[in-house]
């Protein structure tokens, strides 16, 4: 991911990720957040929810 990751963008990413996992039948996904300048507590919570949902 590149740029800022706020709550609304995290929601879009989660929906897209889960849709692609279903479409492709993937057993795993890699989410690279190395380029994010910072991750606040709420965004981190959304990322954990994304991982749990996947």
PDB file of N, CA, C and O in Angstrom:
ATOM      1  N   UNK A   1       0.838  -1.163   0.000  1.00  0.00           N
ATOM      2  CA  UNK A   1       0.000   0.000   0.000  1.00  0.00           C
ATOM      3  C   UNK A   1       0.887   1.230   0.000  1.00  0.00           C
ATOM      4  O   UNK A   1       1.948   1.261   0.622  1.00  0.00           O
ATOM      5  N   UNK A   2       0.425   2.233  -0.709  1.00  0.00           N
ATOM      6  CA  UNK A   2       1.166   3.483  -0.781  1.00  0.00           C
ATOM      7  C   UNK A   2       0.236   4.608  -0.378  1.00  0.00           C
ATOM      8  O   UNK A   2      -0.934   4.615  -0.759  1.00  0.00           O
ATOM      9  N   UNK A   3       0.743   5.552   0.385  1.00  0.00           N
ATOM     10  CA  UNK A   3      -0.056   6.704   0.785  1.00  0.00           C
ATOM     11  C   UNK A   3      -0.573   6.561   2.198  1.00  0.00           C
ATOM     12  O   UNK A   3      -0.026   5.812   3.007  1.00  0.00           O
ATOM     13  N   UNK A   4      -1.622   7.284   2.476  1.00  0.00           N
ATOM     14  CA  UNK A   4      -2.216   7.282   3.803  1.00  0.00           C
ATOM     15  C   UNK A   4      -3.272   6.186   3.893  1.00  0.00           C
ATOM     16  O   UNK A   4      -4.025   5.950   2.949  1.00  0.00           O
ATOM     17  N   UNK A   5      -3.311   5.533   5.027  1.00  0.00           N
ATOM     18  CA  UNK A   5      -4.314   4.497   5.252  1.00  0.00           C
ATOM     19  C   UNK A   5      -5.164   4.925   6.436  1.00  0.00           C
ATOM     20  O   UNK A   5      -4.765   4.780   7.591  1.00  0.00           O
ATOM     21  N   UNK A   6      -6.353   5.460   6.129  1.00  0.00           N
ATOM     22  CA  UNK A   6      -7.275   5.862   7.184  1.00  0.00           C
ATOM     23  C   UNK A   6      -8.411   4.856   7.259  1.00  0.00           C
ATOM     24  O   UNK A   6      -8.421   3.868   6.524  1.00  0.00           O
ATOM     25  N   UNK A   7      -9.354   5.099   8.131  1.00  0.00           N
ATOM     26  CA  UNK A   7     -10.446   4.142   8.350  1.00  0.00           C
ATOM     27  C   UNK A   7     -11.264   3.874   7.093  1.00  0.00           C
ATOM     28  O   UNK A   7     -11.601   2.726   6.806  1.00  0.00           O
ATOM     29  N   UNK A   8     -11.585   4.919   6.345  1.00  0.00           N
ATOM     30  CA  UNK A   8     -12.415   4.717   5.152  1.00  0.00           C
ATOM     31  C   UNK A   8     -11.652   3.960   4.073  1.00  0.00           C
ATOM     32  O   UNK A   8     -12.226   3.105   3.398  1.00  0.00           O
ATOM     33  N   UNK A   9     -10.376   4.258   3.901  1.00  0.00           N
ATOM     34  CA  UNK A   9      -9.595   3.536   2.893  1.00  0.00           C
ATOM     35  C   UNK A   9      -9.384   2.095   3.325  1.00  0.00           C
ATOM     36  O   UNK A   9      -9.374   1.193   2.487  1.00  0.00           O
ATOM     37  N   UNK A  10      -9.217   1.865   4.618  1.00  0.00           N
ATOM     38  CA  UNK A  10      -9.058   0.504   5.112  1.00  0.00           C
ATOM     39  C   UNK A  10     -10.293  -0.328   4.807  1.00  0.00           C
ATOM     40  O   UNK A  10     -10.179  -1.506   4.470  1.00  0.00           O
ATOM     41  N   UNK A  11     -11.461   0.266   4.920  1.00  0.00           N
ATOM     42  CA  UNK A  11     -12.709  -0.444   4.622  1.00  0.00           C
ATOM     43  C   UNK A  11     -12.754  -0.861   3.152  1.00  0.00           C
ATOM     44  O   UNK A  11     -13.139  -1.985   2.829  1.00  0.00           O
ATOM     45  N   UNK A  12     -12.361   0.045   2.274  1.00  0.00           N
ATOM     46  CA  UNK A  12     -12.333  -0.255   0.837  1.00  0.00           C
ATOM     47  C   UNK A  12     -11.327  -1.368   0.551  1.00  0.00           C
ATOM     48  O   UNK A  12     -11.607  -2.285  -0.222  1.00  0.00           O
ATOM     49  N   UNK A  13     -10.160  -1.281   1.178  1.00  0.00           N
ATOM     50  CA  UNK A  13      -9.133  -2.307   0.983  1.00  0.00           C
ATOM     51  C   UNK A  13      -9.636  -3.655   1.471  1.00  0.00           C
ATOM     52  O   UNK A  13      -9.428  -4.666   0.801  1.00  0.00           O
ATOM     53  N   UNK A  14     -10.297  -3.691   2.628  1.00  0.00           N
ATOM     54  CA  UNK A  14     -10.811  -4.949   3.159  1.00  0.00           C
ATOM     55  C   UNK A  14     -11.837  -5.560   2.220  1.00  0.00           C
ATOM     56  O   UNK A  14     -11.785  -6.759   1.945  1.00  0.00           O
ATOM     57  N   UNK A  15     -12.756  -4.765   1.731  1.00  0.00           N
ATOM     58  CA  UNK A  15     -13.774  -5.284   0.815  1.00  0.00           C
ATOM     59  C   UNK A  15     -13.134  -5.827  -0.456  1.00  0.00           C
ATOM     60  O   UNK A  15     -13.504  -6.901  -0.932  1.00  0.00           O
ATOM     61  N   UNK A  16     -12.182  -5.091  -1.002  1.00  0.00           N
ATOM     62  CA  UNK A  16     -11.503  -5.532  -2.223  1.00  0.00           C
ATOM     63  C   UNK A  16     -10.699  -6.800  -1.984  1.00  0.00           C
ATOM     64  O   UNK A  16     -10.722  -7.720  -2.802  1.00  0.00           O
ATOM     65  N   UNK A  17      -9.989  -6.847  -0.862  1.00  0.00           N
ATOM     66  CA  UNK A  17      -9.189  -8.015  -0.528  1.00  0.00           C
ATOM     67  C   UNK A  17     -10.056  -9.258  -0.392  1.00  0.00           C
ATOM     68  O   UNK A  17      -9.764 -10.295  -0.988  1.00  0.00           O
ATOM     69  N   UNK A  18     -11.121  -9.150   0.391  1.00  0.00           N
ATOM     70  CA  UNK A  18     -11.983 -10.318   0.606  1.00  0.00           C
ATOM     71  C   UNK A  18     -12.645 -10.771  -0.690  1.00  0.00           C
ATOM     72  O   UNK A  18     -12.799 -11.970  -0.919  1.00  0.00           O
ATOM     73  N   UNK A  19     -13.033  -9.834  -1.529  1.00  0.00           N
ATOM     74  CA  UNK A  19     -13.637 -10.179  -2.811  1.00  0.00           C
ATOM     75  C   UNK A  19     -12.634 -10.936  -3.681  1.00  0.00           C
ATOM     76  O   UNK A  19     -12.986 -11.942  -4.298  1.00  0.00           O
ATOM     77  N   UNK A  20     -11.398 -10.463  -3.736  1.00  0.00           N
ATOM     78  CA  UNK A  20     -10.377 -11.119  -4.558  1.00  0.00           C
ATOM     79  C   UNK A  20     -10.003 -12.494  -3.995  1.00  0.00           C
ATOM     80  O   UNK A  20      -9.712 -13.415  -4.759  1.00  0.00           O
ATOM     81  N   UNK A  21     -10.008 -12.638  -2.676  1.00  0.00           N
ATOM     82  CA  UNK A  21      -9.725 -13.948  -2.089  1.00  0.00           C
ATOM     83  C   UNK A  21     -10.783 -14.950  -2.522  1.00  0.00           C
ATOM     84  O   UNK A  21     -10.459 -16.082  -2.881  1.00  0.00           O
ATOM     85  N   UNK A  22     -12.045 -14.541  -2.490  1.00  0.00           N
ATOM     86  CA  UNK A  22     -13.138 -15.423  -2.910  1.00  0.00           C
ATOM     87  C   UNK A  22     -13.034 -15.724  -4.405  1.00  0.00           C
ATOM     88  O   UNK A  22     -13.160 -16.877  -4.816  1.00  0.00           O
ATOM     89  N   UNK A  23     -12.807 -14.696  -5.213  1.00  0.00           N
ATOM     90  CA  UNK A  23     -12.735 -14.879  -6.666  1.00  0.00           C
ATOM     91  C   UNK A  23     -11.611 -15.820  -7.080  1.00  0.00           C
ATOM     92  O   UNK A  23     -11.781 -16.639  -7.983  1.00  0.00           O
ATOM     93  N   UNK A  24     -10.469 -15.703  -6.422  1.00  0.00           N
ATOM     94  CA  UNK A  24      -9.299 -16.484  -6.828  1.00  0.00           C
ATOM     95  C   UNK A  24      -9.130 -17.772  -6.041  1.00  0.00           C
ATOM     96  O   UNK A  24      -8.340 -18.633  -6.429  1.00  0.00           O
ATOM     97  N   UNK A  25      -9.860 -17.918  -4.942  1.00  0.00           N
ATOM     98  CA  UNK A  25      -9.717 -19.100  -4.103  1.00  0.00           C
ATOM     99  C   UNK A  25      -8.371 -19.147  -3.393  1.00  0.00           C
ATOM    100  O   UNK A  25      -7.867 -20.223  -3.070  1.00  0.00           O
ATOM    101  N   UNK A  26      -7.800 -17.992  -3.156  1.00  0.00           N
ATOM    102  CA  UNK A  26      -6.481 -17.913  -2.524  1.00  0.00           C
ATOM    103  C   UNK A  26      -6.514 -18.451  -1.104  1.00  0.00           C
ATOM    104  O   UNK A  26      -7.501 -18.306  -0.384  1.00  0.00           O
ATOM    105  N   UNK A  27      -5.414 -19.071  -0.725  1.00  0.00           N
ATOM    106  CA  UNK A  27      -5.275 -19.572   0.634  1.00  0.00           C
ATOM    107  C   UNK A  27      -4.626 -18.568   1.564  1.00  0.00           C
ATOM    108  O   UNK A  27      -4.661 -18.728   2.784  1.00  0.00           O
ATOM    109  N   UNK A  28      -4.030 -17.527   0.985  1.00  0.00           N
ATOM    110  CA  UNK A  28      -3.387 -16.496   1.795  1.00  0.00           C
ATOM    111  C   UNK A  28      -3.268 -15.211   0.986  1.00  0.00           C
ATOM    112  O   UNK A  28      -3.443 -15.209  -0.233  1.00  0.00           O
ATOM    113  N   UNK A  29      -2.972 -14.132   1.675  1.00  0.00           N
ATOM    114  CA  UNK A  29      -2.759 -12.835   1.031  1.00  0.00           C
ATOM    115  C   UNK A  29      -1.627 -12.128   1.768  1.00  0.00           C
ATOM    116  O   UNK A  29      -1.460 -12.288   2.977  1.00  0.00           O
ATOM    117  N   UNK A  30      -0.864 -11.355   1.032  1.00  0.00           N
ATOM    118  CA  UNK A  30       0.221 -10.571   1.606  1.00  0.00           C
ATOM    119  C   UNK A  30      -0.187  -9.103   1.553  1.00  0.00           C
ATOM    120  O   UNK A  30      -0.519  -8.577   0.492  1.00  0.00           O
ATOM    121  N   UNK A  31      -0.157  -8.458   2.701  1.00  0.00           N
ATOM    122  CA  UNK A  31      -0.486  -7.036   2.787  1.00  0.00           C
ATOM    123  C   UNK A  31       0.783  -6.312   3.227  1.00  0.00           C
ATOM    124  O   UNK A  31       1.213  -6.437   4.374  1.00  0.00           O
ATOM    125  N   UNK A  32       1.368  -5.567   2.324  1.00  0.00           N
ATOM    126  CA  UNK A  32       2.613  -4.871   2.608  1.00  0.00           C
ATOM    127  C   UNK A  32       2.294  -3.441   3.030  1.00  0.00           C
ATOM    128  O   UNK A  32       1.809  -2.641   2.230  1.00  0.00           O
ATOM    129  N   UNK A  33       2.570  -3.129   4.289  1.00  0.00           N
ATOM    130  CA  UNK A  33       2.312  -1.778   4.803  1.00  0.00           C
ATOM    131  C   UNK A  33       3.612  -1.040   5.115  1.00  0.00           C
ATOM    132  O   UNK A  33       3.607  -0.047   5.843  1.00  0.00           O
ATOM    133  N   UNK A  34       4.731  -1.529   4.560  1.00  0.00           N
ATOM    134  CA  UNK A  34       6.032  -0.914   4.830  1.00  0.00           C
ATOM    135  C   UNK A  34       6.109   0.543   4.409  1.00  0.00           C
ATOM    136  O   UNK A  34       6.816   1.321   5.049  1.00  0.00           O
ATOM    137  N   UNK A  35       5.408   0.936   3.359  1.00  0.00           N
ATOM    138  CA  UNK A  35       5.533   2.306   2.856  1.00  0.00           C
ATOM    139  C   UNK A  35       4.590   3.291   3.545  1.00  0.00           C
ATOM    140  O   UNK A  35       4.617   4.482   3.235  1.00  0.00           O
ATOM    141  N   UNK A  36       3.764   2.819   4.466  1.00  0.00           N
ATOM    142  CA  UNK A  36       2.868   3.726   5.178  1.00  0.00           C
ATOM    143  C   UNK A  36       3.668   4.561   6.173  1.00  0.00           C
ATOM    144  O   UNK A  36       4.472   4.021   6.932  1.00  0.00           O
ATOM    145  N   UNK A  37       3.452   5.874   6.172  1.00  0.00           N
ATOM    146  CA  UNK A  37       4.215   6.725   7.096  1.00  0.00           C
ATOM    147  C   UNK A  37       3.879   6.461   8.564  1.00  0.00           C
ATOM    148  O   UNK A  37       4.748   6.583   9.427  1.00  0.00           O
ATOM    149  N   UNK A  38       2.650   6.107   8.850  1.00  0.00           N
ATOM    150  CA  UNK A  38       2.239   5.788  10.219  1.00  0.00           C
ATOM    151  C   UNK A  38       0.921   5.032  10.181  1.00  0.00           C
ATOM    152  O   UNK A  38       0.181   5.082   9.199  1.00  0.00           O
ATOM    153  N   UNK A  39       0.649   4.333  11.273  1.00  0.00           N
ATOM    154  CA  UNK A  39      -0.610   3.597  11.416  1.00  0.00           C
ATOM    155  C   UNK A  39      -1.153   3.931  12.800  1.00  0.00           C
ATOM    156  O   UNK A  39      -0.537   3.602  13.813  1.00  0.00           O
ATOM    157  N   UNK A  40      -2.319   4.593  12.837  1.00  0.00           N
ATOM    158  CA  UNK A  40      -2.901   4.929  14.131  1.00  0.00           C
ATOM    159  C   UNK A  40      -3.638   3.720  14.710  1.00  0.00           C
ATOM    160  O   UNK A  40      -3.778   2.691  14.049  1.00  0.00           O
ATOM    161  N   UNK A  41      -4.095   3.854  15.921  1.00  0.00           N
ATOM    162  CA  UNK A  41      -4.721   2.746  16.632  1.00  0.00           C
ATOM    163  C   UNK A  41      -5.963   2.226  15.923  1.00  0.00           C
ATOM    164  O   UNK A  41      -6.143   1.014  15.809  1.00  0.00           O
ATOM    165  N   UNK A  42      -6.819   3.118  15.447  1.00  0.00           N
ATOM    166  CA  UNK A  42      -8.041   2.695  14.760  1.00  0.00           C
ATOM    167  C   UNK A  42      -7.729   1.957  13.463  1.00  0.00           C
ATOM    168  O   UNK A  42      -8.357   0.945  13.151  1.00  0.00           O
ATOM    169  N   UNK A  43      -6.764   2.463  12.714  1.00  0.00           N
ATOM    170  CA  UNK A  43      -6.366   1.801  11.472  1.00  0.00           C
ATOM    171  C   UNK A  43      -5.768   0.434  11.767  1.00  0.00           C
ATOM    172  O   UNK A  43      -6.039  -0.526  11.045  1.00  0.00           O
ATOM    173  N   UNK A  44      -4.961   0.332  12.814  1.00  0.00           N
ATOM    174  CA  UNK A  44      -4.393  -0.958  13.203  1.00  0.00           C
ATOM    175  C   UNK A  44      -5.502  -1.942  13.550  1.00  0.00           C
ATOM    176  O   UNK A  44      -5.425  -3.115  13.185  1.00  0.00           O
ATOM    177  N   UNK A  45      -6.526  -1.479  14.246  1.00  0.00           N
ATOM    178  CA  UNK A  45      -7.660  -2.340  14.580  1.00  0.00           C
ATOM    179  C   UNK A  45      -8.340  -2.842  13.306  1.00  0.00           C
ATOM    180  O   UNK A  45      -8.701  -4.015  13.217  1.00  0.00           O
ATOM    181  N   UNK A  46      -8.514  -1.970  12.331  1.00  0.00           N
ATOM    182  CA  UNK A  46      -9.114  -2.372  11.054  1.00  0.00           C
ATOM    183  C   UNK A  46      -8.235  -3.407  10.345  1.00  0.00           C
ATOM    184  O   UNK A  46      -8.750  -4.348   9.741  1.00  0.00           O
ATOM    185  N   UNK A  47      -6.926  -3.237  10.415  1.00  0.00           N
ATOM    186  CA  UNK A  47      -6.027  -4.215   9.800  1.00  0.00           C
ATOM    187  C   UNK A  47      -6.163  -5.576  10.476  1.00  0.00           C
ATOM    188  O   UNK A  47      -6.175  -6.603   9.797  1.00  0.00           O
ATOM    189  N   UNK A  48      -6.265  -5.595  11.807  1.00  0.00           N
ATOM    190  CA  UNK A  48      -6.464  -6.865  12.518  1.00  0.00           C
ATOM    191  C   UNK A  48      -7.795  -7.504  12.127  1.00  0.00           C
ATOM    192  O   UNK A  48      -7.885  -8.723  11.982  1.00  0.00           O
ATOM    193  N   UNK A  49      -8.818  -6.685  11.960  1.00  0.00           N
ATOM    194  CA  UNK A  49     -10.123  -7.217  11.527  1.00  0.00           C
ATOM    195  C   UNK A  49     -10.028  -7.795  10.121  1.00  0.00           C
ATOM    196  O   UNK A  49     -10.644  -8.817   9.817  1.00  0.00           O
ATOM    197  N   UNK A  50      -9.252  -7.133   9.266  1.00  0.00           N
ATOM    198  CA  UNK A  50      -9.065  -7.605   7.905  1.00  0.00           C
ATOM    199  C   UNK A  50      -8.394  -8.978   7.912  1.00  0.00           C
ATOM    200  O   UNK A  50      -8.802  -9.880   7.181  1.00  0.00           O
ATOM    201  N   UNK A  51      -7.374  -9.126   8.734  1.00  0.00           N
ATOM    202  CA  UNK A  51      -6.670 -10.394   8.843  1.00  0.00           C
ATOM    203  C   UNK A  51      -7.611 -11.487   9.362  1.00  0.00           C
ATOM    204  O   UNK A  51      -7.611 -12.605   8.846  1.00  0.00           O
ATOM    205  N   UNK A  52      -8.399 -11.167  10.369  1.00  0.00           N
ATOM    206  CA  UNK A  52      -9.334 -12.145  10.926  1.00  0.00           C
ATOM    207  C   UNK A  52     -10.394 -12.552   9.900  1.00  0.00           C
ATOM    208  O   UNK A  52     -10.777 -13.719   9.823  1.00  0.00           O
ATOM    209  N   UNK A  53     -10.862 -11.583   9.118  1.00  0.00           N
ATOM    210  CA  UNK A  53     -11.891 -11.883   8.114  1.00  0.00           C
ATOM    211  C   UNK A  53     -11.333 -12.739   6.983  1.00  0.00           C
ATOM    212  O   UNK A  53     -12.034 -13.589   6.434  1.00  0.00           O
ATOM    213  N   UNK A  54     -10.078 -12.512   6.641  1.00  0.00           N
ATOM    214  CA  UNK A  54      -9.475 -13.293   5.556  1.00  0.00           C
ATOM    215  C   UNK A  54      -9.279 -14.732   5.984  1.00  0.00           C
ATOM    216  O   UNK A  54      -8.782 -15.546   5.205  1.00  0.00           O
TER     217      UNK A  54
END
